[in-house]
């Protein structure tokens, strides 16, 4: 990705690409008008006024009423929003997501840029444009979602583990799990791969944050853990095409009936079995990035609800796939195949393909097309390269290169 031979050529290409992506982003018809941010903003305001955060709801485009679905600790983190106006909240959300995007790109492709000897500013500009085109990223920004921020917290632990600072790992994952339940699977990942210290730190951090919320807001905590958490109607319509999880596949197959809990449970167990086997392989190969990437993929599959914007958890897997395709020591045929695969996956995740079946997902075409992102998740879970990629996820520690992690290190 050194680009054109001259600085002027690189500048022109980068400027043209940036302008084209910006034009697409401001004209794309699927802007979400900060719907989720509006739920957060309204819910915490309602909480301060009336003391019942989980009573607040807002009607969504699918006909369901959406309320605050996160644990009380997340509400505590969002309380500062009540100090600013709605435009201020939108500005802060956008700025935080821009910062999170920059951090994620730096951690995931920074090592690749250095190893390939690419010109940094040009490589990061191209990568940022490709990143911005991803539908989960676009949706995260336009919904005002928090998943990119949670991804940063989790990847911080991946960087610590892969750079020889494992004794400090776990705090980011624990905080992410206290804010939203989905990242809790990364605590299980740390345990499965025998990072006992990091797993204990993550679990302890999540528990401490949850207890802090219970002390500050006992009523909200009691309501969440005894009522709101178990009220699936609060989450949304399972069969809605944006739900790209295993549960979403089942729901669309039997709509308007309820999907089978037994089939869902069996599917989750199968996913977890494959995931556990593969993350152990990633740990044995010293590839922390691949282990975290596979965990993000599994989280999307087993969650009852995985809206399209939740698929930012696939970004590390895309980075691993791209890196494996660019390894200079890999066989040329394998490199070409993986490069094509990475390109196809990226294009599909930019395409908004599943929305073609928003109103009718029946038939073979509907089954395949409306669940397109689920098939991508399954493919990544089963076939993501583990041993043909390098383990570094961030800058090497001072005085040395990143240390390879194995099942016998950083307990």
ChimeraX attribute file (.defattr): number of C-alpha atoms within 10 A of each C-alpha:
attribute: neighborCount
match mode: 1-to-1
recipient: residues
	/A:1	14
	/A:2	15
	/A:3	16
	/A:4	12
	/A:5	8
	/A:6	10
	/A:7	11
	/A:8	10
	/A:9	12
	/A:10	18
	/A:11	15
	/A:12	13
	/A:13	16
	/A:14	20
	/A:15	14
	/A:16	12
	/A:17	16
	/A:18	18
	/A:19	13
	/A:20	12
	/A:21	17
	/A:22	15
	/A:23	11
	/A:24	12
	/A:25	15
	/A:26	10
	/A:27	10
	/A:28	10
	/A:29	8
	/A:30	14
	/A:31	15
	/A:32	15
	/A:33	14
	/A:34	19
	/A:35	19
	/A:36	21
	/A:37	22
	/A:38	17
	/A:39	21
	/A:40	24
	/A:41	23
	/A:42	20
	/A:43	26
	/A:44	25
	/A:45	19
	/A:46	17
	/A:47	17
	/A:48	12
	/A:49	10
	/A:50	11
	/A:51	14
	/A:52	15
	/A:53	25
	/A:54	23
	/A:55	14
	/A:56	19
	/A:57	16
	/A:58	15
	/A:59	12
	/A:60	13
	/A:61	8
	/A:62	12
	/A:63	9
	/A:64	15
	/A:65	16
	/A:66	18
	/A:67	24
	/A:68	25
	/A:69	22
	/A:70	17
	/A:71	24
	/A:72	31
	/A:73	24
	/A:74	21
	/A:75	22
	/A:76	15
	/A:77	12
	/A:78	15
	/A:79	16
	/A:80	12
	/A:81	20
	/A:82	16
	/A:83	10
	/A:84	12
	/A:85	11
	/A:86	15
	/A:87	9
	/A:88	12
	/A:89	20
	/A:90	22
	/A:91	13
	/A:92	15
	/A:93	22
	/A:94	19
	/A:95	13
	/A:96	17
	/A:97	21
	/A:98	16
	/A:99	14
	/A:100	20
	/A:101	19
	/A:102	15
	/A:103	19
	/A:104	23
	/A:105	18
	/A:106	17
	/A:107	21
	/A:108	23
	/A:109	22
	/A:110	19
	/A:111	19
	/A:112	22
	/A:113	19
	/A:114	12
	/A:115	10
	/A:116	13
	/A:117	12
	/A:118	15
	/A:119	14
	/A:120	13
	/A:121	14
	/A:122	18
	/A:123	20
	/A:124	21
	/A:125	15
	/A:126	18
	/A:127	14
	/A:128	16
	/A:129	17
	/A:130	16
	/A:131	20
	/A:132	20
	/A:133	19
	/A:134	22
	/A:135	23
	/A:136	25
	/A:137	25
	/A:138	22
	/A:139	22
	/A:140	26
	/A:141	27
	/A:142	21
	/A:143	22
	/A:144	26
	/A:145	22
	/A:146	20
	/A:147	24
	/A:148	27
	/A:149	19
	/A:150	22
	/A:151	23
	/A:152	21
	/A:153	22
	/A:154	25
	/A:155	25
	/A:156	21
	/A:157	25
	/A:158	29
	/A:159	24
	/A:160	21
	/A:161	27
	/A:162	27
	/A:163	24
	/A:164	20
	/A:165	16
	/A:166	20
	/A:167	14
	/A:168	14
	/A:169	26
	/A:170	32
	/A:171	22
	/A:172	23
	/A:173	32
	/A:174	30
	/A:175	26
	/A:176	26
	/A:177	29
	/A:178	27
	/A:179	24
	/A:180	19
	/A:181	14
	/A:182	20
	/A:183	24
	/A:184	20
	/A:185	17
	/A:186	26
	/A:187	24
	/A:188	17
	/A:189	20
	/A:190	23
	/A:191	16
	/A:192	17
	/A:193	22
	/A:194	19
	/A:195	26
	/A:196	16
	/A:197	18
	/A:198	25
	/A:199	25
	/A:200	18
	/A:201	20
	/A:202	28
	/A:203	23
	/A:204	16
	/A:205	21
	/A:206	26
	/A:207	16
	/A:208	15
	/A:209	20
	/A:210	21
	/A:211	17
	/A:212	15
	/A:213	22
	/A:214	17
	/A:215	11
	/A:216	14
	/A:217	16
	/A:218	14
	/A:219	15
	/A:220	22
	/A:221	20
	/A:222	13
	/A:223	17
	/A:224	20
	/A:225	12
	/A:226	11
	/A:227	11
	/A:228	22
	/A:229	15
	/A:230	11
	/A:231	11
	/A:232	13
	/A:233	13
	/A:234	17
	/A:235	18
	/A:236	18
	/A:237	18
	/A:238	25
	/A:239	24
	/A:240	22
	/A:241	26
	/A:242	23
	/A:243	29
	/A:244	30
	/A:245	28
	/A:246	26
	/A:247	26
	/A:248	27
	/A:249	22
	/A:250	19
	/A:251	22
	/A:252	24
	/A:253	18
	/A:254	13
	/A:255	14
	/A:256	9
	/A:257	11
	/A:258	13
	/A:259	19
	/A:260	12
	/A:261	11
	/A:262	9
	/A:263	13
	/A:264	19
	/A:265	14
	/A:266	11
	/A:267	16
	/A:268	19
	/A:269	13
	/A:270	13
	/A:271	20
	/A:272	17
	/A:273	11
	/A:274	14
	/A:275	21
	/A:276	20
	/A:277	12
	/A:278	22
	/A:279	25
	/A:280	19
	/A:281	19
	/A:282	28
	/A:283	27
	/A:284	18
	/A:285	21
	/A:286	24
	/A:287	29
	/A:288	29
	/A:289	29
	/A:290	31
	/A:291	30
	/A:292	25
	/A:293	28
	/A:294	30
	/A:295	28
	/A:296	27
	/A:297	26
	/A:298	26
	/A:299	27
	/A:300	27
	/A:301	27
	/A:302	22
	/A:303	18
	/A:304	19
	/A:305	24
	/A:306	22
	/A:307	20
	/A:308	23
	/A:309	24
	/A:310	24
	/A:311	28
	/A:312	23
	/A:313	24
	/A:314	23
	/A:315	23
	/A:316	27
	/A:317	27
	/A:318	21
	/A:319	19
	/A:320	28
	/A:321	26
	/A:322	23
	/A:323	24
	/A:324	24
	/A:325	25
	/A:326	20
	/A:327	18
	/A:328	11
	/A:329	9
	/A:330	14
	/A:331	10
	/A:332	13
	/A:333	10
	/A:334	14
	/A:335	19
	/A:336	14
	/A:337	12
	/A:338	20
	/A:339	18
	/A:340	14
	/A:341	16
	/A:342	21
	/A:343	15
	/A:344	12
	/A:345	19
	/A:346	19
	/A:347	16
	/A:348	17
	/A:349	22
	/A:350	18
	/A:351	13
	/A:352	17
	/A:353	17
	/A:354	22
	/A:355	17
	/A:356	13
	/A:357	18
	/A:358	15
	/A:359	11
	/A:360	13
	/A:361	23
	/A:362	16
	/A:363	10
	/A:364	9
	/A:365	11
	/A:366	19
	/A:367	16
	/A:368	17
	/A:369	20
	/A:370	29
	/A:371	25
	/A:372	17
	/A:373	25
	/A:374	23
	/A:375	17
	/A:376	15
	/A:377	26
	/A:378	17
	/A:379	13
	/A:380	20
	/A:381	23
	/A:382	13
	/A:383	12
	/A:384	23
	/A:385	21
	/A:386	25
	/A:387	16
	/A:388	18
	/A:389	22
	/A:390	20
	/A:391	27
	/A:392	27
	/A:393	29
	/A:394	25
	/A:395	16
	/A:396	17
	/A:397	14
	/A:398	8
	/A:399	6
	/A:400	9
	/A:401	13
	/A:402	21
	/A:403	17
	/A:404	19
	/A:405	23
	/A:406	21
	/A:407	17
	/A:408	11
	/A:409	15
	/A:410	18
	/A:411	16
